[in-house]
């Protein structure tokens, strides 16, 4: 089926989850510090944002993986069809028609 190892296939999911989690954590941390909230509240809010963004990133990564897999399948099917039509056309070109004797035209005397 696929020559891509499992760890590589799951990388998009992990990458998007980690990136979104880190971004959510940093945004919540900076927003809490900017609003001059107590430190404990800022950290708890940032951790909640980290978990929520990790879940959202995992879902987004799964969607991206599915779209990429479907695209890869469509491209490989298209390539396979191209190869089949190319093989059929090259087989038709390689067939040599049988030689037929052509009668010379008779001249009217």
VOGU-3710 file (C-alpha; in Angstrom, 3 decimals, decimal comma):
1> xxxxxxxxxx> 0,000/0,000/0,000  1,973/2,950/1,268  5,737/3,129/1,510  5,609/5,977/4,013  6,329/4,753/7,565  3,671/5,248/10,236  5,760/7,766/12,198  6,088/9,997/9,141  2,366/9,802/8,333  1,472/10,961/11,844
11> xxxxxxxxxx> 3,915/13,851/11,809  1,409/16,326/10,352  -1,006/15,628/13,199  1,705/15,995/15,816  3,214/19,051/14,178  -0,061/20,960/13,971  -1,077/19,925/17,503  2,231/20,997/19,020  2,371/24,255/17,105  -1,174/25,252/17,990
21> xxxxxxxxxx> -0,713/24,242/21,635  2,441/26,311/21,979  0,865/29,272/20,208  -2,225/29,121/22,431  -0,086/28,906/25,557  2,061/31,892/24,568  -0,906/34,038/23,554  -2,757/33,284/26,812  0,390/33,922/28,843  1,112/37,262/27,160
31> xxxxxxxxxx> -2,530/38,370/27,294  -2,747/37,539/31,000  0,480/39,385/31,768  -0,658/42,375/29,690  -3,923/42,498/31,631  -1,895/42,352/34,890  -3,777/39,319/36,200  -2,371/37,372/39,165  0,439/34,956/38,200  -1,444/31,820/39,259
41> xxxxxxxxxx> -4,468/32,746/37,200  -2,315/33,564/34,148  -0,541/30,184/34,298  -3,761/28,196/34,810  -5,431/30,015/31,920  -2,374/29,432/29,729  -2,367/25,690/30,545  -6,084/25,424/29,752  -5,431/27,219/26,449  -2,530/24,827/25,779
51> xxxxxxxxxx> -4,757/21,759/26,242  -7,630/23,208/24,203  -5,330/24,258/21,361  -3,601/20,853/21,409  -6,950/19,118/20,908  -7,915/21,544/18,137  -4,507/21,101/16,494  -4,832/17,319/16,604  -8,215/17,489/14,875  -6,851/19,934/12,298
61> xxxxxxxxxx> -3,837/17,683/11,700  -6,089/14,674/11,124  -8,075/16,650/8,556  -4,878/17,761/6,817  -3,569/14,178/6,742  -6,796/12,917/5,231  -6,796/15,603/2,534  -3,151/14,858/1,695  -3,799/11,099/1,556  -6,803/11,563/-0,743
71> xxxxxxxxxx> -4,774/13,887/-2,964  -1,909/11,392/-3,111  -4,347/8,624/-4,029  -5,938/10,741/-6,774  -2,550/11,656/-8,227  -1,354/8,049/-8,184  -4,583/6,880/-9,863  -4,190/9,554/-12,534  -0,557/8,544/-13,083  -1,544/4,874/-13,317
81> xxxxxxxxxx> -4,234/5,679/-15,909  -1,715/7,720/-17,918  0,719/4,821/-17,885  -1,978/2,373/-19,002  -3,060/4,571/-21,904  0,567/5,106/-22,874  1,181/1,336/-22,864  -1,934/0,706/-24,970  -0,981/3,372/-27,506  2,596/2,094/-27,750
91> xxxxxxxxxx> 1,283/-1,454/-28,294  -0,942/-0,220/-31,123  1,974/1,642/-32,694  4,215/-1,405/-32,553  1,779/-3,613/-34,474  2,941/-3,890/-38,072  0,112/-4,351/-40,543  0,332/-7,425/-42,717  1,729/-6,814/-46,152  -0,825/-7,076/-48,915
101> xxxxxxxxx> 0,003/-7,522/-52,532  -0,965/-4,602/-54,636  -1,928/-5,472/-58,201  -0,279/-3,268/-60,759  -2,633/-1,192/-62,786  -3,357/-2,628/-66,192  -2,882/-0,178/-68,980  -5,582/-0,079/-71,574  -4,140/-0,823/-74,993
//
